[in-house]
Amino acid sequence: MFSSVHQEFEAPEELKDTIKCFWYNRRDYGEKLSEFTVLPDGYAEIIFHFGSGCSISHQGILQVLPSPFIMGLLNQPALFHAQNQLEIIGIRCFPWAVFDLLELSSEKTENGVHTFEHPVAQLQTILTDLIAQGKIKEAIAQVEQYFLKLHENITADSLLSKAGAAMRKNKGAISVNQVADSAHTTVRTLERKFKQSSGHTVKDVSGIMRFEQIRNRLWNAPETPIVELAQDFGYTDQSHLSREFKRYSGTTPAVFAREAKKRKQTLSNDFVAFVQA
């Protein structure tokens, strides 16, 4: 069994159109190389990591990940490996805003992981020193100040912000036409801007947001009837929900609920690294 600590820090008002929150996670995996699965959710993450490092499994081959890297919007589970102590500072971003914020291309790569060159990497040395001293809040403050300065140099796209707000309000259970209406634009313009900014369609992002809500509900209340979830989240029926859930998680909601019940008994209320309820 491994130990873990997780803390989340609210983003300042000036960043809330781009960043959901900052977070810190520490896990001790022991001496053996351990696997952990990251499930899709509705966010992109900028990840700084410290300690023994981490790797991602791609087609059976382990790829060592630099720090920082971007975990873009996933549409299927990603398998990571770590050992000994792994500490992470994450910046949880809206997927339609993260690449514009960093002034990078949103061109997709395998498994939704992007390695990139950017001045933000200069934070690594400062953060490593602070983490080594256990100064978590000070490390988060450094990251926050950096992104506040970065944000000053970009102009947030109000169309995307309005569209994203509508999707979040409806927890992904909203049609593309309704999203376009909320953003006061056409479906064609909305889809073009979404694809450019995130590498995904509006339907892609909405579907993953909706999956995330159901995943969280089943994690917190595994006994919830699947038919009830289908009704609450606007699926045509229970079978429709099950198909979509399996598409993103690789398993059915019923199996996930059973596994969640088992894991909660051993892990308390914890979740896998990067993905927090």
Buried (B, 14 or more C-beta within 10 A) or exposed (E): EBEBEBEBBEBBEEBEBBBBBBBBBBBBBBEEEBEBBBBBBBBBBBBBBBBBBBBBBBEEEBBEBEBBBBBBBBBEBBBBBBBBBBBBBBBBBBBBBBBBBBEBEBEBEEBBBBEBEEEBBEBBEBBBEBBEEEBBEBBBBBBBEBBBEBBEEEEBBEBBBBBBBBBBEBBBBBBBEBBBBBBEBEBEEBBEBBBBBBBBBBBBBBBBBBBBBBBBBBBEEBEBEBEEBBEBBBBEEBEEBBEBBBBBBEBBBBBBBBBBBEBBEEBEEBBBBBBBE
